[in-house]
Each structure stands twice: as structure tokens, then as C-alpha cells.
Amino acid sequence: MKIIENFIDGKVWSISKKYSPIYNPSTGEKISEVVLSDIDDFKSTIESSLKAQEIWGNYTPLKRSRILSKFKNLIELNLDELAVMVSTEHGKTIDDAKGSITRGLEVVEFACGIPHLLKGEFSQNVGTNIDSWSIRQPLGVCAGITPFNFPAMVPMWMFPIAIACGNSFILKPSEKNPSCSIRLAELFIEAGLPKGVLNIINGNKEIVDIILESKDISSVSFVGSTPVAKYIYEKGAKNLKRVQSLGGAKNHLIVMPDANLDQAVDGIIGAAYGSAGERCMAVSVAVAVGNIADSLVNKISDKTQTLKVAPFTDSKSDMGPVISAEHKDKIINYINIGEKEGAKLVLDGRNINIQGYENGYFLGPTLFDKVSENMTIYKEEIFGPVLSVVRVSSYDEALKLVNNHKFGNGTSIYTSDGEISRHFTTNASIGMVGVNVPIPVPMAFHSFGGWKQSLFGDHTMHGTEGIKFFTKLKTVTSRWPKSIQEGPEFKMPTN
């Protein structure tokens, strides 16, 4: 049985002898075990991180950039290997795994521009013979706690920028699929990163709390469910850390009567059922405006039934399993509740059976129609391949739905009307908005993050917001007088 340990100071090892099982979601078979780190593992990790940051923080931004560039090249060369790691432990298709790694790689590419991104501001003669300038400096040791659904992409939202800014970084990946994170750390070392700048520590809530309480860690980044995001934010802030904490979502896609219906349907299906719906940007609510509802539901139903649910080893698979037996049961329970509360079940994914993979955690695409605001399946994040259709009579009613929901991660609208589009992008109370695109995930040089209960703290991820989060601002005011014998001054310098 393969044992997955920590990656500390450039080596794979651990002190703790407690382990947690890892399963292949396609077969339900136990494939390895991961260490559950304890305080002794953490002490070794933080000692390594502190020592490495002193050295790494003095590297020039240009030298850091060159190492990041080599790291980017190594990810590209090892993309197939990394994708198989992701698919084996998560279950998503190979194409989906490659796509997610590529989106993470884009953040590495962005971080390669760190010499430009760290340029400060300069003002000459703010007072007579007085200049003022600002610089951004590293925080020190930063930490990231990442979810199971994107074991490559979400860590790469965090550590490349943190490290580019001169910090060292401790990553705590999901204990359900940690292998890819360790491989990425190995590739970074191969690219020339000094040992200890990126450490991987595996574990459960015990190690998370140790991270949150450590006085040696300056910042914590998190992506996951809203209850945990709130906990991370509150406990991290209480311990005087800078925190960026991204939570759950219930993303709406509005379809206007003038929309290209076929394009909307294709977008909805991919966004709702891709990656088995285990995405914080998945579309889980389609809002049909006016008289298009019947056509929209029929087209979604017809096309969805052509999707192939199969393990990632099947090259024709459109959708793999969910992450665990427990999560499968949770999703099934939501489907049961939807039926009980009166939603119309158009497609039922509960009883799918794949020959040879009967013990896998597979669910078929599920479609509910005539869902209302008071239903549990509308209010709560399901995080699975379940799509709800809500029927409304007008655009104003659709916008109200979006804005009244407690989550505010992403939303989209399909329309041919520029006025409606402009009004929606301006007035939707959501962090990321799309027009005629189903999943409005920003590119790496913009920032990712929602509003309301989808984000705790003021900092979103990557882009310029990432640079601000992983650095502290210092402003210097300086004067070089002609003589030091002019006597003391007791007032603020002015013009």
C-alpha cells in the first residue's frame, strides 16, 4: 500500500504514524494512505519555512521570476502525469483535469511577471527637498488550505504568487487527494526553488487549527465550504493573521427570451454537470425568463441524456464520479428532499449503474424543474450534478432572485439585448458576472472571488489582489538636507 507523507525541506517524510485512507472514486477501492500530521510534523515544517524565507526573501524579483519560469516549463512537460494523479484521486475526466491544471499554470505565468508587479510608486518633492515612495515587502511564512475538487488549480491560485512575492509557503491540501501537490513541490525544487520555500503538510482539522494558531504564520488562504470558510476567517483573524477565505456558492444562469437557446443549453449543461458539479463556479440554478421555460427544460433534458458517465480511463467519458461514498449519499439526500418538497424531477441520476464499476461513487445528471425559492435544493449548495430550473415572468424577477440569495460567487446571463446585459453586469450583487458565457472565471491577471457568504475578508485571489494580499506596504518619506545643523523640527513637513 502506497503511503503519502509530507514534503518538508525538499524531502518526503513525516513523524506522525497516523494515516487516513485514500480511495479511487471510480472503483471505491482503497489505493493509498496519507499521513495525518501532528504538532511535531508542524514544528519541522515551520522551522524549515522560517529558515528558507530569510534566504528567499533576499532573492531579487528577477531571480525569482526565472525560477518560476522554469517551474512553468516543467509543469507543461509533466502535464499528462499530473492529470492522471488528479483523475485517479478525484475522479474527474482527463480533459477536465488537464484544463484545471492549465488554469493553475496561468497563475504561474502571471507570477513570472513579479519584477513588474512589485514596482512601487514614487513622488518627488512632496515637501521642500522631501521625496516619498512606497514599496511592497514579503509577509514571511504564508499558509494555504485547499479543497478536494481542484487539487492542482486551487493550490496554484495561492503558492506561486506568495512565493514570487518573497514569502515561503506551507500548503495543507485535501487529505482526499494530496498526491498532485507533492509532485508540484518536487517540480518546483527541480526548477531551482530553495528547499523549504514550499512545504506540504498533510492532515485533517487538527493540523488546520495548528496552522491558524501559529504565531509564525502571517497569512492563511482558504477555499472550501462556507461554514469552514467562516471558521477559518474568524479564527485566523483572531490570531492576527491576514486571511483570504473563499466559501460556497449557488450560481444562477439567467436565460432571457431573446437568447440563443442552443448556446445557452450547451453552456448550462457543461457548467452544471462538468466535474460532476463539484465546482464552486458550477451553474446549479437555471432561471428561465418568460415563455421559454418549456423549450429550455426539454432541450436540457434531451442533450443531458446523451452524456456519458464513466471512469476517467474511458476516453469518451463526459462526467466521472463524485469524490466519496459519503458525498454521494449527501447528494442523494438532497435529491430526495427536492422530490419531497414538490420540485418536478425531470432526470434522476440516483440509480446509475456502470458495469464493472458498481462500487464507484457515480451519480448521473439530475434535473429539477419548477423549483421555488423556499426549497432546500434552491437555498443550499449541493456540490454535485444537480441542476434546478426556476421559472420567472420577467428580467426584474430574475435579477431579484440572484441578488436575494445568500451566496454571491458567480452568475451569468444569456441575452441578445445589450441594454439588459449592461444593466445586469452593473446591478447583480455578485462577485463574478458573465454575459453569454456559462462560467465567468477570470483569467489569472484578474482576481477571483465572490461577495456575500461566498467570501470572508477583503482579499480575493490571484491577479493584482493576490499581490496585495501576499505583501505588506511600506511608505518611506526621506529628506537629505544641505546641513544637519539647522536644529530640531517639531511640526509635520509641508510645502
N, C-alpha and C positions, 0 to 999 in steps of 0.2 A: 504493500500500500504506500502510495506517494505521500510524503509529509511536506507540507508547505510551512516554512518558518519565516522569520523576519529577515529583512535586508538592512543590516546595520553596519555602518562604516565600511561599505563596499563588500561585505560578506553576507552569505545566507546562513543564519544561525539564530538560536533563541535559548533562553534559560528555562522558561516555563515548560512543563511537561503536560500541560492540559491542552486538549485538542477538541476541535469541533468538526463534524463530518461535512464533506462537500459532495453533492450529488450531481449526476448528469441529468438535467431536466427532461431530456428526450427519452431516457430509459428508466429513470428512477433509481439507478444503481449508484451506490457509493463509490466514488472514484478516487478520493484522496481525503486527507485531513489537514486542517490548518491550525496552527498554534493559537491559543488564547493567551496573549501576553499578560504578564503581571508587572508589579512595580519594579522588580529587578530588571526586566527587559526594558522598561521605560527609562530607568536610570542610565542604562548603557546607551540608549538612543539619544537622550538629551545631552549626555556628556559628549557624544560624537558630534551632534549637531552644533553645540555651542563652540567647540574647538574648530570645526570646519568653517563656521560662519566668520570667525575672526580673520581667517585667511581669504575666504571667498569674497567677503565684503570689500577687500582692498584690491581685488582684480579690477582692471579698467573695464568699463562697459563694453568696449570694443572686443576685449579678450573674451568676455562672457558671451558676446554675440557669436563669435567664431565657434565656440564650443556648442552653442545652441544650434548653429547651422549644421555642424557635423551630426548632432543628435537627430535633426530633421532628416538628414540623408539616411541615417541608419534605420529610422522608423520606416521610411519608404522601402528600403531594401528588405526589411523583415515584416512587411505588411501581411503577407499570407500567414506566416507563423502566428502573429499577434491575433489575426482574425479567428483562426482555429481555436486559440486559447479562449477568446471571448465567447465563441459559439458553443464550445464544449461545456463551459461552466454556466453560461447564461441561457443558451438555447436558441438565440436569435439566428436568423439565416446568415450565411457567409457574406452575402452582399450587404446586408444591414450592418453586420459587424465591421466590414471594411469602410462603409460610409461613416460610421460613428468614429472610427479611428482617424479617418481623413479630416473630420470636423475638429477633432482634437489637435491634429497636426497643423491646422490653420492657426491655432493659438501659438504653437511653437514658432511658426513663420512670423507671426506678429511680434513675438518676443525677440526675434532676431534683430528687430529694429530698435533695440533698447538704447543705443547711443543717442539716437534722435529723441526717443520718448522720455529720456531723463534730462533733457536740456531744460535749464531753469529760465528765469526771467531776470532782466537787469534794467535798472533805472538809474541814469546818471543825473547828478545834481538834484537829488530830492530836497536837499538844502545846500547852502553855500559850501562847495567842496565836499559834499557828502553824497556817497553812492549807496544804493540799496539793491540787493539781489536775493533771489530765492533759489534753493537747491532741494532736491529730494534725496533722502538717505534711507538705507535699509532699516527695517524694523528690528531684525535679529533672527530669532527662530520662529517660523510660522508653521501652522499645522492645518491639515485638511482631512475631513471625514466625508467619505464618498459612498454613494448608494450602489446597489447591485445592478441597476438597469443599464448603466453605461460605465463598465469597469475600465475603459480606456479614455473615453472622451471627457468625462467629468473630472477625473484627476488632472488631465491636461488642460482643463479650464483654469486650474489653480497653480500647480507647481512650476510650469515653465516661466510664468510672469514673475512669481515670487522669487525664483532663483535668478532670473535675469536682472531683477532689481537689487541683487546682492544679498538676499536672505538665504538661510538654509531652510529646508522644508521637511517636516515629518508627515507622512501620509498614512492614514488609517483607512484602508479600503474595506469594502464589504467582506465579511467573513464567508459569504456565499460564493464569491468568485475573485480571489485575490491574485491569481497567477499572473495576469497581464501586467499588473502594477509592478511586480518584482522584475519581470522581463524588461519593462521600460526603464527601470532604475539601472539594470545591468547595461542596457544600451547607452544610457547617459554616461555611465562611468567609462565605457568604451570610447565615447566621443571626447573624453578628456575632463569630465567633471571630477573635481577632487572628492575623495571618499568622505562621506559624512554630510555632504551638502544636501543630498536627497536620501532619506532613510524611510523604510517601510516598516511599520509596526502593525501586526495583525492582532485581532481580538474582538471583544464584544463591548457591552456598555461599561464594564469595569475599566477598560483602558481609555474609553472616551472620557469618563469622569476624571481620570488621572490627568489627561491632556487639558481638560477645562480648568482644573485646579492648579496646574503647574505655574509657578511664578516665572519660570524661564521661557515660557511660550508667549509671544507678543500678540499673535493673531490666530483666529480659528476661522476656517471656511467650511461650509456645510451645504450639502444638497440632500434632500430627503422629504419625508412626510411633514406636514405642518405641525403636529404635536411635538415631534422631535426637534424640528427647526426652532420652535418657540423655546423649548427647553435649552437647546444649545445657545441660543441668543441670550437668554436670561442668565444662565449660569456663567457663560463666558464673559458677559458684560459685568456681572457681579464680581468676577475675579480680574477686572480691569483690563480685559483683552479687547482688541478690535475684532469685531465679528461681522462676517457676511454669511447670512443663513437663509437659504432658499427652500421654501416649503412646497406644499401641494398645489393642485390646480383642478379646475373644471372648465376646460376651454370650449367656448362656443364658436361655431361657424355659422354665420347667417347667410341664407340663400335668398336673394331678392327675386321677384317675379321676372325681372329683365336679365337675369344671369344666364350665362351659357350653362345649361343644366348638365350636359355631359361632362364638361370640365369640372363643375362643382362636385358631381358624383365621384369622379376619379380622385379628386383631391380629398374628399371626405373618407373614402374607403381606405386610401393609403395612410391617411392621418389617424384614423380610428383604429385600424387593425394591424398596422405595421408594428413590428417588435412586440406583437401580442398585446398592444395597448399599454405596455409598461414604459410609458414616456410621460414626463411632466408636461410636454407640449402636445400630447395626443389630443385629437378632437374627440370629446366624449359627448357633446351635445350639438346636434344639427338643428338650427332654427329655420323652419320653413315659413316664409312670409307670403301671405295671400293664398292664391288658388293653386300654387304649385306643389302643395304637400303630397297629394296622392301620387303624382308623377315622380317626385323626388324619392319617396319611400319605395315605390315599385322599382325604380332604376337601381337604387342602392341594393335592394334585396336581390334582384336578378344578377347584378355583377358580383356581389359578395359571394353568391353560391358557386361561382367559378373559381374562387380562391382555393389554393391547395395548402392544407395544413399538414406539415410533415417535419421530420427532424432536419437539421441543417445539412446533414450528409446527402440529402436529396436535393440536387441542384435546381429542381423545379419548385421547391418549397417557397410559398409566399409568406408563411407565418409559422413560427415554431411554438414550443410550449411556453408556459409561464414558469417562473423561477423555482417554485417549490410546491409540494403537496399542500402545505398549509395555505399558501396564497391561492392555489386553485380552489380550495374549499371556501375561502373567503369570497372569491368572485362568484362562485355558485350560489352562495348565500345571498349575495346582492341580487342575483337574477331571480331567486325565489321570492325575495321581498318585492321586487318590481312587479312580478305577477300578482302577488297578494294585494298590492296597493292599487291595482287596476290598470297598469300600463298594458298596452297591446303587444304581445310577444310575436314578432314577425319572423325572426330567425332565432333558433335556440341552439347554443353551442355547448350545452352541458353534457351531451351524451355522445360526443365524438369518439370513435374507436379506430385506431390506426394499427393495422395488422403488424405484429412483431414489436410494437411499442405500447402495449396495453398498460404498462406501468409508468409510462411517461406522464408528464403534467400538462397534457394537451387540453385546450378548450377551442371550440370552433367560434367563429364570429357570431356575436349575438346582437340583434337589432330590436329595439323597442320603439313603438310608435305611440302617439297620443300621451306623451309624458307631461306631467304638470309640475309646477314649482314646488308643491308641497310633498312630492315623492322623495323617498330616501335616495333612489338611484339618480335623482337630479341634484340633490343637495350635497352628496358626499362623493369624494374621489374614490373610484373603484379600482383604478390602475390595472385594467385588464381589457380584453377585446369586447367591450360592451358599449354600444352606441345608442343614445336616446334621441328621438326626434320630438321636438316641441313645435306645435303649430301656433302661429300668431297671425293676426289680421293686418298688422302694419309694421313699418320700419321702426316707428317710435316705440311700439310694444317690444320689438326685438332688442332695441338698444337698452330699454329699461331692464329686460331680463339680464343682459350682460352686466350692467352696472350694479344691479341689486345683489349679485352673487357674492358670497364672502371671499371667494378666490379671485385673483386678478392677474393671472400669469400671462396667458395669450388669448387672442381672439382674431377671427378673420371674417371678412365679408366678401361674397361673390356678387358682383353687380356690374352693369354696363353704364351706370349713372355716375358721372364724375362728381356731381354735387353731393349725392348721398355718400360716396366714398370719402370725400373731404370732410363732411360732417362727422362721419363715423370715426375717422382717424383722430379728429380733434376732440370728440366728446366721449369716446369709450374710456372708461376708468380702468384701464388695463395697461400693464407694463409693456407688452409687445403686441403690435397690431399688424395684421396682414390684409392686403387687398388683392383678391383673386389669386392668393397663394394659401395653401391649407395650413402650413406650419411656419409661422413668422419668426424662425430662429435667426437672430442677427449673425452676421459674419464676425470673425474674431476681432476685427478692428473697430466694431461697435460693441456695446455692452449688453449682457444677458441678465434679465431679472424682471420679476413681476411687481405687482402692487398688492395692497391689502394683505390678506393672510397667506399670500404666496411669497412674501419677502419680509424678513425681520432684520432691522438695521438699515443703514443708509447706503450700503455699498452693494452694487451689482457686480457681475463677474466679467472678466476679460475686457478688452478694449481699454480706453483711457481710464475708465473707472477702476479697472484692475491695477493699473499703475499707481493710482492714487491710494488704493487700499493697501498695497504692499510696500508703501514708502511713507515716511514722515517728512513733513515740510519744515524746512528751516529757512528763516529770513535773516539776512545779515545787513546791518547798517554800518558803514565804515567812513571814517574821515582820516586823512593824512594832513594835519595842519603844517604850516610852514615852521612853526616854533612850538615847542612844548612848554614855553614859559609864559603863556598868556593867562594862567590862573584857572581855577576851577569854574565850572558852569553848573547852574542849578535849575535850568529850565530845558524843556524839550527843544531840540534844534528846529528852527523854522527858516523860511525864506527871508 
